[in-house]
Amino acid sequence: MAAPLPSATTTAPSTATRSYALPMAAMTSLFFLFGAVTNFNDVLMPYLKDVCQLTDLQSSLVQSAFFGAYFLMSLPAGRILEKLGYQRGIVLGLLVMAAGALLFIPAANSRTFGVFLLGLGVLGAGVTLLQVAANPYVSILGPASRAASRVSVVGVANNFGGTLSPLLGGILLFGGSAALKARLATLPAAQRLAEEATLVKGPYIGLAVFLVVLAGTFFLLKLPELETFADESAEPVPSASGRTSALQFPHLAMGVAAIFVYVGVEVGLGSFLIRYGEAQGITQLSGFTQALVRGLNVAVNFIAVLVGQAPAPIDTTAGFTKAVGAVLVSSYWFGSLLGRVVGIPLLTRINDRKALVAVCAAGVVLVLASISTQGESALWLIVLCGLMNSIMWPVIFPLAIKGLGVFTKQGSSYLIMAIVGGAVIPLIMGWVATNGGGLRVAFLLPALCYAYLLFYSLRGYRVR
């Protein structure tokens, strides 16, 4: 998911010669962390489906627990930051995330899905607090004329973290040494599942330690003071047309729905990609996929050594496996990263709304083509959707808040809350997959989401 744009009007501190390199590096690390923690769920979801013996509907609660926190915590986070300040708010957010990560220890020991969901909810609450606190800082760490470039930098860091974490998750949850896999295969089902459940403890214990260290770092950092203009929308004043709320602007209301379905489709496709691959019954990978996996094995083994795992190359002879699926999930998010890097300069030369029309139309075509296709081709068509998603947030957000005047800040808050689509759309997909004919039918929902986004890019964005 793309990093949200700053929702507060800000101005840079007056000291023009001050260096912001260290604070900017610290904030960039936060956005890398956002992407990594969020997209790790795409691998965690099929892992918990097996370990806890869940249906597709039940496993989709992984994303609902995490992204539901965006909706529940957005307003409380603002109040918390008013009392603590932004820097201490960041420290608190990191510690809340660490607490959520530590909940994975009792969850794994008991193999209780409800405790896993509680841990994910606490993690999501911490991320929400961090997002609300971190975004304004990005806009003030340097000259105001370069605020957009700073937002782009942290957005790329967000995508980069989201690209790496599924690979890491594939190693830690589906990889391991050949000896470990052979030993697990000989165990009775209940004992095997219990041992596999413990594999998740290492990553989240490491995450908790890292978060505590990062919280200590932010506590000691001297971040610049946040300066904001007066909150002109704190007391809504009727506009010239008699409006008293941002939601009375049709293009903003439809923009909130657009952000809702955009985040939902982006998270939903990534979350179910591994399960979708398993449903294809692929016994032989194409030469392209095998070459991609072999090329990534070098990077995978390097990461495995760093995290204390014995190098275990991903097997490409057994057809589609969860480890291969993790590579495709990483490729899906890499498409978003690539599109963001290419799109930053490209959108300054072409009409951004027309670009949005093109990628939304392509999204509809790619998903429908995938549903009507069998085998590995169906998977790569979904992977390409990651590229289509890349420019949606930075184009939809400005279109939605255009012309709001004094309601701009209020409208931005509604758009941020619409990130809850990442909790709802995957849940509906899981329900359809469980009760309505499988994943192929469930993938009709992303096609409908892209169709709505196409409507918004053609007509819904118009200021009335």
C-alpha positions as CSV (number, residue, x, y, z in Angstrom):
1,M,0.0,0.0,0.0
2,A,1.2,3.5,-0.8
3,A,2.3,5.7,2.0
4,P,-0.5,8.3,2.8
5,L,0.2,11.9,1.8
6,P,0.6,14.5,4.6
7,S,-2.8,15.7,5.6
8,A,-1.8,18.8,7.4
9,T,-0.7,22.1,5.9
10,T,2.8,22.6,7.1
11,T,5.7,25.0,6.7
12,A,9.4,24.4,7.0
13,P,11.3,25.7,10.0
14,S,13.0,29.0,9.4
15,T,16.6,27.8,9.7
16,A,17.5,27.3,6.1
17,T,20.9,25.9,6.7
18,R,19.9,23.2,9.0
19,S,20.6,19.6,8.0
20,Y,17.7,17.2,7.9
21,A,19.6,14.2,6.6
22,L,19.5,12.2,9.9
23,P,15.8,12.9,10.7
24,M,14.8,12.1,7.1
25,A,16.7,8.9,7.2
26,A,14.9,8.0,10.4
27,M,11.5,8.8,8.9
28,T,12.4,6.8,5.7
29,S,13.1,3.8,7.9
30,L,9.6,4.1,9.4
31,F,8.0,4.0,6.0
32,F,10.2,1.0,5.0
33,L,8.9,-0.7,8.2
34,F,5.2,0.1,7.3
35,G,5.5,-1.6,4.0
36,A,7.4,-4.6,5.4
37,V,5.1,-5.3,8.3
38,T,1.9,-4.8,6.1
39,N,3.0,-7.0,3.3
40,F,4.3,-9.8,5.5
41,N,0.6,-10.5,6.1
42,D,0.3,-11.8,2.5
43,V,2.6,-14.7,3.5
44,L,1.2,-15.0,7.1
45,M,-2.3,-15.5,5.8
46,P,-1.8,-18.8,3.9
47,Y,0.6,-19.9,6.7
48,L,-2.0,-19.5,9.4
49,K,-4.6,-21.1,7.1
50,D,-2.6,-24.3,7.3
51,V,-1.3,-24.1,10.8
52,C,-4.7,-23.2,12.4
53,Q,-6.7,-25.3,9.9
54,L,-8.8,-22.4,8.6
55,T,-11.2,-21.8,5.7
56,D,-10.5,-19.0,3.2
57,L,-13.0,-16.8,5.0
58,Q,-11.4,-17.3,8.4
59,S,-7.9,-16.7,7.1
60,S,-9.0,-13.4,5.5
61,L,-9.5,-12.1,9.1
62,V,-5.7,-11.6,9.1
63,Q,-6.1,-8.5,6.9
64,S,-9.3,-7.5,8.6
65,A,-7.7,-7.4,12.1
66,F,-4.7,-5.4,10.8
67,F,-6.4,-2.9,8.5
68,G,-9.4,-2.6,10.8
69,A,-7.1,-0.7,13.2
70,Y,-6.8,2.1,10.6
71,F,-10.5,2.8,10.9
72,L,-10.7,2.3,14.7
73,M,-7.5,4.1,15.6
74,S,-7.4,7.1,13.2
75,L,-9.4,9.5,15.4
76,P,-8.0,8.3,18.8
77,A,-4.5,8.6,17.3
78,G,-5.0,12.2,16.6
79,R,-6.1,12.8,20.2
80,I,-3.1,10.9,21.6
81,L,-0.8,13.0,19.5
82,E,-2.4,16.2,20.7
83,K,-1.4,15.2,24.3
84,L,2.0,13.5,23.7
85,G,3.3,15.4,20.7
86,Y,4.5,13.9,17.5
87,Q,7.9,12.6,18.5
88,R,6.7,10.8,21.7
89,G,3.8,9.6,19.6
90,I,6.2,7.9,17.3
91,V,7.9,6.3,20.3
92,L,4.6,5.1,21.6
93,G,3.6,3.7,18.2
94,L,6.8,1.7,18.0
95,L,6.3,0.2,21.5
96,V,2.7,-0.7,20.7
97,M,3.8,-2.5,17.6
98,A,6.4,-4.3,19.7
99,A,3.7,-5.4,22.1
100,G,1.7,-6.7,19.2
101,A,4.7,-8.7,17.8
102,L,5.3,-10.3,21.2
103,L,1.7,-11.6,21.3
104,F,2.7,-13.9,18.6
105,I,4.7,-16.0,21.2
106,P,1.6,-17.1,23.2
107,A,-0.4,-17.4,19.9
108,A,2.2,-19.8,18.4
109,N,2.6,-21.8,21.6
110,S,-1.2,-22.4,21.9
111,R,-1.9,-22.3,18.1
112,T,-4.9,-20.1,18.8
113,F,-6.0,-18.1,15.9
114,G,-7.8,-15.5,18.1
115,V,-4.6,-14.6,19.8
116,F,-2.9,-14.2,16.4
117,L,-5.6,-11.8,15.4
118,L,-5.2,-9.9,18.7
119,G,-1.5,-9.5,17.9
120,L,-2.2,-8.3,14.4
121,G,-4.8,-5.8,15.7
122,V,-2.3,-4.4,18.2
123,L,0.4,-4.2,15.4
124,G,-2.1,-2.4,13.2
125,A,-3.0,0.1,16.0
126,G,0.7,0.9,16.4
127,V,1.2,1.4,12.6
128,T,-1.8,3.7,12.5
129,L,-0.4,5.8,15.3
130,L,2.9,6.0,13.5
131,Q,1.3,6.9,10.2
132,V,-0.6,9.8,11.8
133,A,2.5,11.0,13.5
134,A,5.1,10.4,10.8
135,N,3.4,11.9,7.8
136,P,3.4,15.6,8.9
137,Y,7.1,15.3,9.7
138,V,8.0,14.2,6.2
139,S,6.5,17.5,4.9
140,I,8.6,19.7,7.1
141,L,12.0,18.0,7.0
142,G,13.6,20.6,4.6
143,P,12.5,23.2,2.2
144,A,8.8,23.3,1.4
145,S,9.6,23.3,-2.3
146,R,10.8,19.7,-2.0
147,A,8.0,18.4,0.1
148,A,6.6,16.4,-2.8
149,S,9.9,14.7,-3.5
150,R,10.3,13.7,0.2
151,V,6.8,12.2,0.1
152,S,7.9,10.2,-3.0
153,V,11.1,9.0,-1.3
154,V,9.3,7.6,1.7
155,G,6.7,6.1,-0.7
156,V,9.4,4.2,-2.5
157,A,10.8,3.1,0.8
158,N,7.4,1.8,1.7
159,N,7.1,-0.2,-1.5
160,F,10.7,-1.5,-1.1
161,G,9.9,-2.8,2.4
162,G,6.7,-4.4,1.0
163,T,8.7,-6.1,-1.8
164,L,11.3,-7.7,0.5
165,S,9.1,-8.9,3.3
166,P,7.2,-11.6,1.4
167,L,10.5,-13.0,0.3
168,L,11.7,-13.0,3.9
169,G,8.4,-14.5,5.0
170,G,8.7,-17.3,2.4
171,I,12.1,-18.2,3.8
172,L,11.1,-18.2,7.5
173,L,7.6,-19.7,7.2
174,F,7.8,-22.0,4.1
175,G,11.6,-22.4,3.7
176,G,14.0,-24.0,6.2
177,S,16.5,-26.6,5.7
178,A,15.9,-29.9,3.8
179,A,16.5,-31.8,7.1
180,L,13.8,-29.8,8.9
181,K,11.3,-30.4,6.1
182,A,12.1,-34.1,6.1
183,R,11.7,-34.3,9.9
184,L,8.4,-32.5,9.9
185,A,7.1,-34.7,7.1
186,T,7.5,-37.8,9.4
187,L,5.5,-36.4,12.3
188,P,1.8,-37.0,13.0
189,A,-0.4,-34.2,11.7
190,A,-1.1,-32.6,15.1
191,Q,2.5,-32.6,16.2
192,R,3.7,-31.3,12.8
193,L,1.2,-28.4,12.9
194,A,2.3,-27.5,16.5
195,E,6.0,-27.4,15.4
196,E,5.2,-25.4,12.3
197,A,3.3,-22.9,14.4
198,T,6.5,-22.2,16.3
199,L,8.3,-21.1,13.1
200,V,6.5,-17.7,13.3
201,K,7.9,-16.8,16.7
202,G,11.4,-16.1,15.5
203,P,10.4,-13.4,13.0
204,Y,8.1,-11.6,15.4
205,I,10.5,-11.8,18.3
206,G,13.2,-10.3,16.0
207,L,10.7,-7.6,15.0
208,A,9.9,-6.8,18.6
209,V,13.5,-6.3,19.5
210,F,14.1,-4.1,16.4
211,L,11.0,-2.0,17.3
212,V,12.2,-1.4,20.9
213,V,15.7,-0.4,19.6
214,L,14.1,1.9,17.0
215,A,11.8,3.4,19.7
216,G,14.9,4.1,21.8
217,T,16.6,5.8,18.8
218,F,13.6,8.0,18.2
219,F,13.4,8.9,21.9
220,L,17.0,10.2,21.7
221,L,16.7,11.9,18.4
222,K,16.2,15.7,18.3
223,L,13.5,16.1,15.6
224,P,12.6,19.6,14.5
225,E,9.6,21.2,16.0
226,L,6.4,20.7,14.0
227,E,4.9,24.0,12.9
228,T,1.4,24.1,11.5
229,F,-1.0,26.7,10.3
230,A,-4.2,27.1,12.3
231,D,-6.7,24.3,11.8
232,E,-9.1,26.2,9.6
233,S,-11.5,23.2,9.4
234,A,-11.8,22.5,13.1
235,E,-15.0,24.5,13.2
236,P,-16.7,23.8,9.8
237,V,-18.0,27.0,8.2
238,P,-20.5,26.9,5.4
239,S,-18.9,27.4,2.0
240,A,-20.3,29.7,-0.6
241,S,-22.6,26.9,-1.7
242,G,-23.9,26.3,1.8
243,R,-21.9,23.1,2.5
244,T,-21.0,22.3,6.1
245,S,-19.0,19.0,5.5
246,A,-16.5,17.7,3.1
247,L,-18.7,14.7,2.4
248,Q,-21.2,17.1,0.8
249,F,-18.8,17.4,-2.1
250,P,-19.8,14.4,-4.4
251,H,-16.3,14.0,-5.9
252,L,-14.8,13.7,-2.3
253,A,-17.5,11.2,-1.2
254,M,-16.8,9.1,-4.4
255,G,-13.1,9.6,-3.8
256,V,-13.4,8.1,-0.3
257,A,-15.1,5.1,-2.0
258,A,-12.3,5.0,-4.6
259,I,-9.6,4.9,-1.9
260,F,-11.6,2.2,-0.1
261,V,-11.8,-0.1,-3.1
262,Y,-8.2,0.7,-4.3
263,V,-6.7,-0.4,-0.9
264,G,-9.1,-3.3,-0.8
265,V,-8.2,-4.6,-4.2
266,E,-4.5,-4.1,-3.7
267,V,-4.5,-6.0,-0.4
268,G,-7.0,-8.6,-1.6
269,L,-5.0,-9.6,-4.7
270,G,-1.7,-9.9,-2.7
271,S,-3.4,-11.8,0.1
272,F,-5.0,-14.5,-2.0
273,L,-2.3,-14.8,-4.6
274,I,-0.6,-17.9,-3.0
275,R,-4.0,-19.6,-2.4
276,Y,-5.0,-18.7,-6.0
277,G,-1.8,-20.4,-7.2
278,E,-2.5,-23.5,-5.2
279,A,-6.0,-23.7,-6.7
280,Q,-4.5,-23.8,-10.2
281,G,-3.0,-27.2,-9.7
282,I,0.3,-26.3,-11.3
283,T,2.7,-29.3,-11.4
284,Q,5.3,-27.8,-13.8
285,L,6.6,-24.2,-13.7
286,S,7.4,-22.4,-16.9
287,G,11.0,-21.7,-17.9
288,F,10.5,-18.0,-17.1
289,T,9.3,-18.6,-13.5
290,Q,12.0,-21.2,-12.9
291,A,14.6,-18.7,-14.1
292,L,13.2,-16.0,-11.9
293,V,13.2,-18.3,-8.8
294,R,16.7,-19.5,-9.5
295,G,17.9,-15.9,-9.9
296,L,16.3,-14.9,-6.6
297,N,17.8,-18.0,-4.8
298,V,21.0,-16.0,-4.5
299,A,19.3,-13.2,-2.7
300,V,17.0,-15.6,-0.8
301,N,20.1,-17.5,0.5
302,F,21.8,-14.3,1.5
303,I,18.7,-13.2,3.5
304,A,18.4,-16.7,5.0
305,V,22.0,-16.5,6.3
306,L,21.3,-13.0,7.8
307,V,18.3,-14.2,9.7
308,G,20.0,-17.4,10.9
309,Q,18.5,-19.9,8.6
310,A,20.3,-22.6,6.7
311,P,20.4,-21.8,3.0
312,A,17.6,-23.8,1.3
313,P,17.1,-23.0,-2.4
314,I,13.4,-22.8,-3.4
315,D,12.5,-26.1,-5.2
316,T,11.3,-25.4,-8.8
317,T,10.8,-29.1,-9.7
318,A,7.7,-29.6,-7.5
319,G,5.5,-27.2,-9.4
320,F,3.7,-24.4,-7.5
321,T,4.5,-24.3,-3.8
322,K,4.0,-21.7,-1.1
323,A,7.6,-20.8,-1.4
324,V,7.2,-20.1,-5.1
325,G,4.0,-18.2,-4.3
326,A,6.0,-16.0,-2.0
327,V,8.2,-15.1,-4.9
328,L,5.2,-14.1,-7.0
329,V,3.8,-12.1,-4.1
330,S,7.1,-10.3,-3.9
331,S,7.0,-9.7,-7.7
332,Y,3.5,-8.3,-7.3
333,W,4.7,-5.7,-4.8
334,F,7.9,-5.1,-6.9
335,G,5.6,-4.1,-9.7
336,S,4.1,-1.4,-7.5
337,L,7.6,-0.3,-6.5
338,L,8.7,-0.2,-10.2
339,G,5.6,1.7,-11.2
340,R,6.1,4.2,-8.4
341,V,9.8,4.9,-9.4
342,V,8.9,5.2,-13.1
343,G,5.6,7.1,-12.4
344,I,7.2,9.9,-10.2
345,P,8.9,11.6,-13.2
346,L,6.4,10.3,-15.8
347,L,3.4,11.9,-14.1
348,T,5.0,15.3,-14.5
349,R,5.0,14.9,-18.3
350,I,1.6,13.3,-18.9
351,N,-2.0,13.9,-17.8
352,D,-2.3,12.0,-14.5
353,R,-6.0,11.5,-14.7
354,K,-5.7,9.9,-18.2
355,A,-3.0,7.7,-16.8
356,L,-5.4,6.7,-14.0
357,V,-8.0,5.8,-16.7
358,A,-5.5,3.6,-18.5
359,V,-4.3,1.6,-15.4
360,C,-7.9,1.1,-14.1
361,A,-9.0,-0.2,-17.5
362,A,-6.0,-2.4,-17.6
363,G,-6.8,-3.7,-14.1
364,V,-10.3,-4.8,-15.2
365,V,-8.9,-6.6,-18.3
366,L,-6.1,-8.3,-16.3
367,V,-8.3,-9.7,-13.6
368,L,-11.0,-10.9,-16.0
369,A,-8.4,-12.4,-18.3
370,S,-6.9,-14.2,-15.2
371,I,-10.3,-15.6,-14.2
372,S,-10.8,-17.0,-17.7
373,T,-7.3,-18.5,-17.9
374,Q,-5.9,-21.6,-16.3
375,G,-2.5,-22.4,-14.9
376,E,0.5,-20.1,-14.4
377,S,-0.6,-17.5,-16.8
378,A,-3.5,-16.7,-14.5
379,L,-1.1,-15.9,-11.7
380,W,1.2,-13.6,-13.8
381,L,-1.8,-11.6,-14.9
382,I,-2.6,-10.9,-11.3
383,V,1.1,-10.0,-10.6
384,L,0.9,-7.4,-13.4
385,C,-1.9,-5.7,-11.4
386,G,0.7,-4.6,-8.9
387,L,2.2,-2.4,-11.7
388,M,-1.3,-1.0,-12.4
389,N,-1.9,-0.2,-8.7
390,S,1.3,1.9,-8.4
391,I,0.0,5.3,-9.4
392,M,-3.5,5.0,-8.0
393,W,-3.0,6.5,-4.6
394,P,-0.9,9.6,-5.7
395,V,-3.5,10.4,-8.4
396,I,-6.8,9.6,-6.6
397,F,-5.9,11.5,-3.4
398,P,-5.3,14.9,-5.1
399,L,-8.3,14.5,-7.3
400,A,-10.5,13.8,-4.3
401,I,-9.5,16.8,-2.3
402,K,-9.4,19.3,-5.2
403,G,-11.7,22.3,-4.7
404,L,-12.6,21.5,-1.0
405,G,-11.2,24.8,0.3
406,V,-11.6,25.0,4.1
407,F,-12.7,21.4,4.1
408,T,-9.5,20.1,2.6
409,K,-8.1,18.8,5.9
410,Q,-11.4,17.2,6.9
411,G,-11.6,15.5,3.5
412,S,-8.0,14.2,3.8
413,S,-8.9,12.6,7.2
414,Y,-11.9,10.7,5.5
415,L,-9.6,9.5,2.8
416,I,-7.1,8.2,5.3
417,M,-9.9,6.3,7.2
418,A,-10.9,4.7,3.9
419,I,-7.8,2.6,4.1
420,V,-10.1,0.3,6.1
421,G,-11.0,-1.1,2.6
422,G,-7.9,-3.4,3.2
423,A,-9.9,-5.0,6.0
424,V,-13.2,-5.4,4.2
425,I,-12.5,-6.4,0.6
426,P,-10.3,-9.4,1.5
427,L,-12.9,-10.5,4.0
428,I,-15.6,-10.4,1.3
429,M,-13.3,-12.3,-1.1
430,G,-12.8,-14.9,1.6
431,W,-16.5,-15.3,2.2
432,V,-17.2,-15.7,-1.5
433,A,-14.3,-18.2,-1.9
434,T,-15.7,-20.3,1.0
435,N,-19.4,-20.0,0.2
436,G,-19.7,-18.9,-3.4
437,G,-17.7,-21.2,-5.7
438,G,-14.0,-20.8,-4.9
439,L,-11.3,-18.3,-5.5
440,R,-12.0,-17.9,-9.2
441,V,-15.5,-16.5,-8.4
442,A,-14.0,-14.4,-5.5
443,F,-11.7,-12.7,-7.9
444,L,-14.7,-11.1,-9.7
445,L,-14.8,-8.7,-6.8
446,P,-11.4,-7.1,-7.6
447,A,-12.6,-6.8,-11.2
448,L,-15.6,-4.8,-10.0
449,C,-13.4,-2.7,-7.8
450,Y,-11.3,-1.8,-10.8
451,A,-14.5,-1.0,-12.7
452,Y,-15.5,1.5,-10.0
453,L,-12.1,3.1,-10.1
454,L,-12.4,3.4,-13.9
455,F,-15.8,5.2,-13.4
456,Y,-14.2,7.5,-10.9
457,S,-11.3,8.4,-13.2
458,L,-13.8,9.1,-16.0
459,R,-16.6,11.0,-14.3
460,G,-16.6,10.7,-10.5
461,Y,-13.6,12.9,-10.0
462,R,-15.3,16.0,-11.4
463,V,-15.8,18.9,-9.0
464,R,-19.5,19.8,-8.8
